Amino acid sequence: MIQPTILEKLEKLPESLQTEVLHYIEFLLEKHTTRPVQEETPKKRRLPGSMKGTFVLPLPDNFDESLDLTNAAARDEYEKKYGYGSLAGKLVMSDDFDEPLEDLKDYM
């Protein structure tokens, strides 16, 4: 049995570490006894603008669905639709993007 081994090793620890072991055991008990088994629910999609201050890309409606890229035809179609350069012209940077910042003039 594992209990005697645990108790034997626990007795060798100083009291402060024994307290930590106790806290960890309580954490494990709480984690595994109070959480009811939940059926997997579909993820809710965040609506654009629901997270203020974040950058939101225009995503397709089926963005959350898993992809079957084992099929060569599906992989080619996906690569054609969303491959390299698929966001070309949709992201815009200011003309002075590479210019030094006014706030850092003293350090240059």
C-alpha positions in Angstrom: 0.0 0.0 0.0 1.1 3.5 -0.6 -0.3 5.1 2.6 2.5 3.8 4.9 5.1 5.1 2.5 3.4 8.5 2.4 3.2 8.6 6.2 6.8 7.5 6.6 8.1 10.2 4.3 5.7 12.8 5.8 7.1 12.2 9.3 10.6 13.0 8.0 9.5 16.5 6.8 9.7 19.5 9.1 6.3 20.8 10.4 6.2 23.7 8.0 6.4 21.3 5.0 3.9 19.0 6.6 1.5 21.9 6.7 2.1 22.5 3.0 1.4 18.8 2.3 -1.8 19.1 4.2 -2.9 22.2 2.2 -2.1 20.3 -1.0 -4.2 17.3 0.1 -7.1 19.6 1.0 -6.8 21.3 -2.4 -6.9 17.9 -4.2 -9.9 16.8 -2.2 -11.8 20.0 -3.0 -10.8 19.9 -6.6 -12.0 16.3 -7.1 -15.1 16.2 -4.9 -16.9 19.6 -5.3 -16.7 19.8 -9.1 -19.7 18.1 -10.7 -19.2 16.2 -13.9 -20.1 18.6 -16.6 -21.1 17.7 -20.1 -19.1 19.5 -22.7 -20.9 22.6 -23.9 -20.2 24.4 -27.1 -18.0 27.4 -26.8 -19.7 30.7 -26.9 -18.3 33.0 -29.6 -17.3 36.5 -28.6 -19.0 39.2 -30.4 -16.9 41.8 -32.1 -16.4 44.7 -29.8 -17.3 42.7 -26.7 -13.8 42.9 -25.5 -13.0 46.6 -25.4 -9.4 47.5 -26.2 -8.6 44.4 -28.1 -7.9 43.9 -31.8 -10.6 41.9 -33.6 -9.9 40.4 -37.0 -12.8 39.6 -39.3 -13.1 35.9 -38.8 -15.3 33.5 -40.8 -18.5 32.1 -39.2 -17.0 28.6 -39.0 -13.8 29.8 -37.3 -14.3 27.6 -34.2 -15.0 24.4 -36.1 -12.2 21.9 -36.3 -10.5 21.4 -39.7 -10.1 18.1 -41.5 -6.8 18.8 -43.2 -6.1 15.1 -43.7 -8.0 15.2 -46.9 -5.7 16.6 -49.7 -8.6 18.4 -51.5 -9.8 20.1 -48.3 -6.2 21.1 -47.4 -5.7 22.6 -50.9 -9.0 24.5 -50.6 -8.1 25.8 -47.2 -4.7 26.9 -48.3 -6.2 28.7 -51.3 -8.8 30.5 -49.1 -6.7 31.2 -46.0 -3.1 30.7 -47.0 -0.3 33.2 -47.1 -1.4 36.6 -48.1 -5.1 36.1 -47.4 -5.2 39.3 -45.3 -3.4 41.4 -47.9 -4.9 44.8 -48.1 -7.0 44.3 -44.9 -4.4 45.6 -42.4 -3.3 49.2 -42.8 -0.3 50.9 -41.1 0.3 54.6 -40.9 2.9 56.0 -43.3 5.1 57.1 -40.4 5.2 53.6 -38.8 9.0 53.3 -39.0 9.7 56.9 -37.9 11.3 57.6 -34.5 8.8 58.4 -31.7 8.8 61.9 -30.3 8.9 60.5 -26.8 12.2 58.8 -27.4 14.0 61.7 -29.0 16.2 62.3 -25.9 17.5 58.7 -26.1 18.6 58.8 -29.8 
